[in-house]
Amino acid sequence: MAGVDRSRRSSSSPPPLPWTVRVQLAALSAAHRSDGSARRLLFYLGDLHAAASPRPDAAGVRSVDVTIDASRGLWARVFCPPTNTAAAKLPVVVYFHGGGFVLFSAASRPYDALCRRISRGVGAVVVSVNYRLAPEHRFPAAYDDGLAALRYLDANGLAEAAAELGAAVDLSRCFLAGDSAGGNIAHHVAQRWASSPSSPPASLRLAGAVLVSPFFGGEERTEEEVGLDKASLSLSLARTDYFWREFLPEGATRDHAAARVCGGERVELAEAFPPAMVVIGGFDLLKGWQARYVAALREKGKAVRVVEYPDAIHGFHAFPELADSGKLVEEMKLFVQEHSSNRMA
């Protein structure tokens, strides 16, 4: 898993998916027009939400919603895994959901379920940030909200939520994580936090960043974008272009720094940018940009762990029916354990 798999022909098709996954992907596809734009009413009717509950679910995970900044409607859902002792301090994973900066929320059922699996599987308190969505809130709103969430954690330490959930957190073991657009947000928030004149604050330290199928791009079309455009129903070039149009400033191109983080094949990184884990699917049309990102991090001398799933489509992590989804949680657990040890050494 040390490199980016280029052995498959980009024109091939991914392995057959379970019918439950195919049905969900077909519904997602139906919520988009041929030009990639979202049928927002249809999407929101199908975007069912789950409620937070401090009572343990079947797996023992509890959750509660916390307000970060009422003035901008910013909140987060906090998930706590089963713990053997209330005295044990747990690492924190700050999670940013995907959806092209336009769709979903921290309460959307697929993300509520995913964060529950991460919390239990990794053994961490997960803080799923409900950042503001485009096009009502364009760049840099999502990044501002991510940074605000970290500042909130640094100032408050989740004291109220942790008390309600019966858990204690160790903010010196704080990890950022996100999928697709959320992976993009995780990168930019990590960069902002690491380059802030006041960072790292005494209580919160970034120990690592997990980018799952991160959403990067540019004006040029990579070989993978062209070859995998029709590989699955989960993502297409038309949809990626639509998401960038909705999120980037009016009139900006995809070469904007928010999208093309490896401008000129170089990436701006602060000295304190944390170790990263980058997850790449073999049938993700964005994998060419993700490979460039990995190469740029390594060129800067940053620690990068690449995790590849050769048969995975974009968004595979959201489907517990897929074996790779479970494997991802295990990989996240190993990454958190490794870099928690490094921080505590």
DAFEN-V931716 format. One line per field, one symbol per residue. ss: DSSP state (A for helix, B for strand, O for the rest). burial: + if it has 16 or more other C-alpha atoms within 10 Angstrom, else -. A space follows every 10 residues. Layout:
ss = ???
burial = ???
//
This chain:
ss = OOOOOOOOOO OOOOOOOOAA AAAAAAAAAA OBOOOOOBOA AAAAAAOOBO OOOOOOOOOO OBBBBBBBBA AAOBBBBBBB OOOOOOOOBB BBBBBBOOOO OOOOOOOBAA AAAAAAAAAA AAOOBBBBBB OOOOOOOOOO AAAAAAAAAA AAAAAAOOAA AAAAAOOBBB BBBBBBBBBO AAAAAAAAAA AAAAAOOOOO OOOOOBBBBB BBOOOOOOOO OOAAAAAOOO OOOOOOAAAA AAAAAAAOOO OOOOOOOOOO OOAAAOOOOO OOOOOBBBBB BBBOOOAAAA AAAAAAAAAO OOOBBBBBBB BBBOOAAAOO OOAAAAAAAA AAAAAAAAAA AAAAO
burial = ---+-----+ ---+------ +---+--++- ++---+++-- --+---+-+- ---+------ ++++++-+-- ---+++++++ +++-----++ ++++++++++ ++++++++++ ++++++++++ ++++++++++ +++++-+++- ++++++++++ +-++--++-- ++--++++++ ++++++++++ ++++++++++ +++++----- ---+++++++ ++++++++-- ---+++-+++ +++++++-++ +++++++++- --++++++++ +++--++-+- -+++++++++ ++++++++++ +++++++--- -+-+++++++ +++++++++- ---+++-++- +++-+++-++ -----
//
